[in-house]
Amino acid sequence: MAILISATGDTDPIRDFHDGALLHIARKYKPEKIVVIYSERTFKKREKIEQALCSISGYNPTVICHDEVLDNNEVFQFDAMFEKISTIIQHYLDDGELILNLSSATPQIKSAFFIANRLNDLNVKAVQVLAPSHDSNEGIPHSNNEELQDLIENNFDNVENFEDRTVEDLSEKFSTTLLKRNLKNLILHYDYKAALDMLMQDSSYYGLKTLRENLEDIVSSHNHQRIPRGLQKKKLTDIEKKILNSFLLIDLQKKRGNLSESLIRLKTLSEFLLDFIITKSHSNAIDDYLVKNDKLTLNLLDYRSILKQKRMWILLKQIKSVIALNKSRNQVAHSLEPLDAENIKHLGKAMKDIKMLIRDYTSIPGHLFEFYDQFNQECCELLR
């Protein structure tokens, strides 16, 4: 018995009048059983996906909804997805001939399917589905709000002689190409640890010494809160390097979707930055405030008081957005309170204000704020 195991993504079940990956693999191989893995985000499409699978002429598979719905906060974490996907594959391994979908869901989930098969030497059939244009899907609208019956009736693949866009993971050349694509996807999504893990787990890529060393340096710097090699070489003072590195890490967490972590770290950077700026203008202001108020350390509100005392009104106005988030930051840091939509909006404003503050009071050039995007480009060049 053939069993298809597949996660679900934005292209499923139908996009741009063509099969999504899940539906296309089912159409090609017609497995007797299909195990569908949903995230919290895609679970709302469950009924549409199951109806689409059963719309294939002459085909009536057993569709199983995997009992665990993937947490939206975990679908971008390679380690978590690798563990879950590996467990799911192992559960069905002895039930029949497995087919794995390598083309649905986040880059981390697709990579987890690929690595689980390769790393564990399962050697089951793993299938990628090319886009109808044989190019990127970027810019092509999703069809999530369309009537399913209209999508099925107007689906160009819903014919007997449909174009087969499946590519099986059979050869070393394909594996190398797919690995490159998955590595590039992970790097462009700033998931350097997952990219490094993937690189180290595939022996055919041990020769990419420069890429491996670059990723190792970045991952190590993040793990130990040190400054990456690429920033160490810049002509900045040690304090400027610390400030820039801290801002880049906060921005990186924001790009990864870890907004709570960004919010928590932003206050720490703001306090360090204010200490630096105030000391440059009023060398004794910090010590005088500590002595007068019998304190050993200062918090964000203390720095606000000093700014008022020293009549530094412009600077006070520049950090207004950060101070506005102080209560929310403390709730997130010291309780289980979630970030609401309004706080997420304010976080973006606070990030912009802190960036401008750094530009105004340090000699850090603007292009260095694009450090990780430039790093991504360099890594992608090595993968050509």
Summary of the structure (lengths in Angstrom):
residues: 384
radius of gyration: 25.3
end to end distance: 39.2
largest distance: 83.6
contacts: 1184
relative contact order: 0.09
helix: 58%
strand: 9%
